[in-house]
Structure formats: C-alpha cells, structure tokens
C-alpha cells in the first residue's frame, strides 16, 4: 500500500479563479493600485527580488516615487 493523496472532485488549481486567488496573496497596493511584485519590478526596471526588498523596507502606504529611489542607509 502506497501513500494516499486527497484529490477533491473539482480542483481549481489551474483555473482563473485559483490563479487570481493565489495572485492576491502576493499583491501590493501602490498609490491605490493593486500590483504584483513582478509588475512593480517590470515598471521600475529591477529584478523581482530587488523589488520585494524595496517593498518590505519602504514606509506604507507605498508610492511609486518611494519605490523608485534606491534605499540609502543612515550614516
């Protein structure tokens, strides 16, 4: 006997509804607009990792101006 996996009768893993719900988990609000990290990275011309770091460290609510400037440590 092998492992038993539970498969629901109707899976939404690849559906539009499932994808939208998953994307909402990673969405950020920038100036009232819902954006994913990838969209922010594309607009700023940086990598998704760099965009995520900027999102984490910036004061909220987020603005495009604050995200566009590189973070400088206080001396």
CORKA-V516990 format. One record per helix or strand of 2 or more residues. SS is the DSSP state (a for helix, b for strand). FROM is the first residue (numbers start at 1). LEN is the number of residues. If there is no record, write none. Layout:
# CORKA-V516990
ss=(SS;SS)
from=(FROM;FROM)
len=(LEN;LEN)
This chain:
# CORKA-V516990
ss=(a;b;b;a;a;a)
from=(16;27;33;37;48;64)
len=(10;4;4;8;10;5)
